[in-house]
Amino acid sequence: MGFSESVLICDQVNPILNKILKENGLNLTYEPEITPEQIKEKIGEFNIVIVRSRTTLTKEMIDKANNCKIIARVGVGLDNIDLDAAKAKNIRVINAVEGAMNAVAEQVLGLMISLARQIPLADREIRNGNWLKKELMGTELRGKYLGIVGLGNIGKKLGRLAKALNMNIIGYDVIPIDEEFSKEVGLMKTDLDTLLQSSDYVSLHVPLLDSTYHLINAKKLSTMKKTANIINTSRGGVIDEEALYDALKNGNLGGAALDVFEKEPATGNKLATLPNVILTPHIAAQTKEAQSLAANVIAEKIIQILRGVI
């Protein structure tokens, strides 16, 4: 059974998404460089709107989406979509958290190892003609305490990877944590303050909401071990970057690895001036496998919704 709905794709997506939707009869308009002004002009024509992270769908845009049934985010976070505006228009909003789960967890693991062994610094120094064999004394992840803030799909995947490295897993979430997972990895459930005080590594996996904006602030950072490291692959606003900069610069925190920032692109961010910081340009979910899977998941969800299955 084919469909005739019109689809606006606002960002670059894996071709599998276009292929599945076309095979099911949907009419695609693919504009990966579309501007906000153009979206406002055109959005009223479409039944389905698809975005990744480049495009932000504001209330002003969504208010004009008079024929829209579905807004789809080919990714995890929904903070670039005005959910209240979508709800008011009775537009269903979907995402593809399944697609990014493994890629993000692997990125966090890579960042943790890079912090523990100072790999980026070692690489830079060799390129600068310096051989810091004696100075670069690393640490091992085995036996260290990893605090995971947010035990959704990504947090759980990270917990399993860390358990395989014989790390001790501490977890905190505002919603009940799955008991089977807790038993599987030997999770120690606790409150956020205790997690921060006890962990050698802290990894953040929460959405950006009013309640999580600057969740990690100067007060929270001051409770962490001076040797601890913090990793953020969720959303930039979850950490107060000014407070993080001060803690790192003053020796009150061991290190940090950030894939997301309060302002992106993060070119010119002063955290880049610190030697104990690793920065990546929002690429945690940027793998061929993850993008293909996310596109596939979104395409299938759209078809299932149109069929009335989900």
C-alpha positions as a printed Julia matrix, in Angstrom:
310×3 Matrix{Float64}:
  0.0    0.0    0.0
  1.51   3.3   -1.12
  1.11   6.75   0.34
  0.92  10.16  -1.27
  1.98  12.43   1.6
  4.45  15.22   0.87
  7.73  15.28   2.79
 10.17  18.14   3.38
 13.68  16.99   4.32
 15.54  19.97   5.77
 18.98  18.48   6.46
 21.43  16.08   4.88
 20.35  12.52   5.64
 21.51   9.05   4.71
 20.11   8.06   1.27
 18.35   5.02   2.74
 15.72   7.36   4.2
 14.85   8.82   0.8
 14.86   5.35  -0.77
 12.39   3.82   1.7
 10.03   6.77   1.61
 10.03   6.92  -2.22
  9.41   3.18  -2.44
  6.29   3.75  -0.36
  4.97   6.45  -2.66
  5.75   9.55  -0.61
  6.59  12.75  -2.46
  9.98  14.05  -1.31
 11.38  17.56  -1.39
 15.04  17.29  -0.38
 16.53  20.64   0.64
 19.49  19.98   2.96
 20.59  23.64   2.87
 17.14  25.21   3.35
 17.13  28.44   5.39
 14.78  29.29   8.27
 13.08  31.92   6.09
 12.46  29.35   3.35
 11.06  26.88   5.86
  8.54  29.48   7.05
  7.47  30.04   3.46
  7.15  26.37   2.5
  6.3   24.36   5.63
  2.55  24.79   5.17
  2.68  22.71   1.99
  3.98  19.53   3.64
  2.51  16.64   5.61
  5.83  15.46   7.05
  8.94  17.46   8.0
 12.28  15.77   8.66
 15.31  17.41  10.35
 18.62  16.54  11.93
 20.55  18.93  14.19
 21.24  21.77  11.74
 17.63  22.89  11.5
 15.63  24.32  14.39
 11.86  24.2   14.05
 10.53  27.16  16.01
  6.99  27.95  17.15
  6.73  30.49  14.36
  7.53  27.81  11.79
  5.33  25.12  13.3
  2.38  27.52  13.58
  2.48  27.7    9.77
  2.55  23.89   9.39
 -1.18  23.6    8.81
 -0.99  20.32   6.89
  1.71  18.63   8.93
  1.09  15.24  10.59
  4.63  14.24  11.57
  7.87  15.96  12.5
 10.82  13.56  12.53
 14.29  14.09  13.97
 16.93  11.78  12.48
 18.78  11.64  15.77
 18.21  11.64  19.5
 17.6   15.08  21.02
 14.42  17.04  20.38
 15.57  20.39  21.76
 15.66  21.84  18.22
 11.91  21.3   17.87
  9.3   23.36  19.72
  7.4   20.44  21.21
  4.67  22.59  22.75
  3.92  24.17  19.39
  3.82  20.73  17.75
  1.48  19.4   20.43
 -0.82  22.4   19.99
 -1.05  21.58  16.27
 -1.59  17.87  17.02
  1.64  17.03  15.15
  3.34  13.81  16.15
  7.07  14.19  16.9
  9.39  11.19  16.56
 13.13  10.58  16.85
 15.64   7.76  16.36
 17.4    7.19  19.65
 18.09   3.6   18.57
 20.37   4.8   15.78
 22.88   6.69  17.91
 23.09   4.36  20.9
 26.23   2.42  20.02
 28.06   5.26  18.26
 27.71   7.68  21.17
 28.68   5.06  23.77
 31.81   4.2   21.78
 32.68   7.89  21.46
 32.46   8.31  25.23
 34.68   5.29  25.73
 37.2    6.7   23.27
 37.19  10.06  25.06
 37.67   8.38  28.44
 40.7    6.46  27.17
 42.05   9.61  25.54
 41.75  11.48  28.85
 43.29   8.63  30.84
 46.3    8.32  28.54
 46.53  11.96  27.36
 46.53  10.75  23.75
 45.71  14.08  22.04
 48.44  15.87  24.03
 50.96  13.14  23.23
 50.14  13.43  19.53
 50.44  17.25  19.54
 53.77  17.21  21.36
 55.36  14.73  18.96
 54.2   16.88  16.04
 55.84  19.84  17.81
 59.13  17.94  18.09
 58.8   16.97  21.78
 59.2   13.46  23.24
 57.33  13.46  26.56
 57.71   9.79  27.44
 58.53  10.44  31.12
 56.03  13.26  31.61
 52.98  11.5   30.16
 52.18   9.04  32.93
 48.66   7.77  32.3
 46.09   5.89  34.34
 43.97   2.82  33.58
 40.18   2.63  33.42
 40.11  -0.75  35.16
 38.83  -0.4   38.7
 37.83   3.25  38.32
 34.35   4.53  39.15
 32.24   5.7   36.22
 29.23   7.84  37.06
 26.55   7.79  34.37
 23.99  10.6   34.6
 20.97   9.41  32.63
 20.42   5.68  32.12
 18.51   5.64  28.85
 19.59   3.54  25.87
 22.94   5.31  25.47
 23.73   5.35  29.17
 22.99   1.64  29.42
 25.15   0.84  26.4
 28.03   2.8   27.94
 27.54   0.95  31.22
 27.89  -2.39  29.47
 31.04  -1.31  27.63
 32.57   0.04  30.84
 31.68  -3.12  32.75
 33.62  -5.13  30.16
 36.65  -3.01  31.1
 36.13  -3.88  34.78
 35.04  -0.39  35.76
 32.65   0.19  38.67
 29.37   1.74  37.52
 27.42   4.37  39.47
 24.11   5.57  38.07
 21.65   8.41  38.56
 18.4    9.17  36.75
 15.21  11.06  37.55
 13.19   8.1   36.28
 13.38   4.54  37.7
 16.43   2.62  36.48
 15.85  -0.8   34.94
 16.49  -3.49  37.56
 17.71  -6.1   35.1
 20.31  -3.7   33.73
 21.36  -2.77  37.28
 22.01  -6.43  38.09
 23.76  -7.03  34.78
 26.44  -4.37  35.34
 26.4   -4.28  39.15
 25.08  -0.71  39.08
 25.26   1.34  42.26
 22.2    3.64  42.15
 22.54   6.93  43.99
 21.68  10.63  43.97
 23.49  13.1   41.73
 25.6   14.66  44.5
 26.9   11.3   45.69
 27.63  10.25  42.12
 29.67  13.39  41.47
 31.6   13.04  44.73
 32.41   9.36  44.14
 33.23   9.1   40.43
 36.57   9.17  38.64
 34.73   9.72  35.36
 31.29  11.29  34.89
 29.41  10.93  31.6
 26.27  12.96  30.9
 23.32  11.5   28.99
 20.34  13.76  29.63
 18.17  15.92  27.36
 18.43  19.7   27.52
 15.4   20.88  29.51
 14.77  23.73  31.92
 15.53  21.25  34.71
 18.86  20.15  33.18
 20.18  23.53  32.0
 23.5   24.02  33.84
 22.82  20.83  35.77
 26.59  20.74  36.22
 27.43  24.16  37.65
 30.17  25.62  39.84
 28.67  24.17  43.01
 28.38  20.67  41.55
 31.88  20.79  40.05
 33.33  21.8   43.42
 32.15  18.51  44.94
 34.02  16.34  42.41
 37.44  14.8   42.95
 40.28  17.02  41.78
 41.49  14.11  39.65
 38.05  13.42  38.13
 37.14  13.8   34.47
 33.79  14.82  32.99
 32.51  13.85  29.53
 29.54  15.46  27.79
 28.04  14.05  24.59
 24.44  15.03  25.41
 23.76  18.76  25.01
 26.05  21.74  25.64
 23.79  23.62  28.01
 23.86  20.79  30.53
 27.27  22.09  31.7
 28.03  25.67  32.71
 31.11  26.16  30.52
 32.36  29.18  32.46
 32.31  27.18  35.68
 33.96  24.23  33.94
 36.72  26.46  32.57
 37.43  27.85  36.04
 37.51  24.4   37.65
 39.9   23.03  35.04
 42.15  26.11  34.96
 42.43  26.24  38.75
 43.28  22.56  39.12
 40.01  21.65  40.8
 39.14  19.08  38.13
 41.36  16.64  36.29
 40.02  16.94  32.78
 37.05  17.23  30.48
 35.98  15.93  27.06
 33.18  17.75  25.28
 31.43  16.86  22.05
 28.65  19.44  22.57
 28.74  23.11  23.52
 26.52  25.93  24.7
 27.22  27.71  21.43
 27.9   25.75  18.25
 30.05  25.86  16.18
 32.4   26.19  19.16
 35.25  27.8   17.27
 37.02  30.27  19.54
 35.8   28.56  22.72
 38.29  29.36  25.49
 38.16  25.78  26.76
 40.36  25.02  23.75
 43.22  26.91  25.44
 43.45  24.35  28.26
 45.74  21.31  27.94
 43.46  19.02  29.99
 40.48  19.33  27.66
 39.52  17.27  24.6
 37.04  18.86  22.18
 35.2   17.25  19.26
 32.69  18.97  16.91
 29.38  17.26  17.87
 30.33  14.0   16.15
 29.37  11.36  18.74
 26.55  10.04  16.55
 28.42  10.8   13.32
 29.26   7.32  12.08
 28.24   5.71   8.82
 26.52   2.94  10.73
 24.63   5.24  13.11
 23.43   7.6   10.38
 22.26   4.7    8.23
 20.46   3.09  11.16
 18.84   6.36  12.28
 17.61   7.07   8.76
 16.23   3.55   8.49
 14.51   3.8   11.87
 12.86   7.13  11.01
 11.7    5.92   7.6
 10.16   2.79   9.11
  8.5    4.75  11.93
  6.94   7.16   9.42
  5.56   4.28   7.35
  4.23   2.52  10.46
  2.51   5.71  11.64
  0.89   6.22   8.24
 -0.3    2.63   8.32
 -1.77   3.2   11.76
  0.42   0.54  13.36
  2.12   2.81  15.91
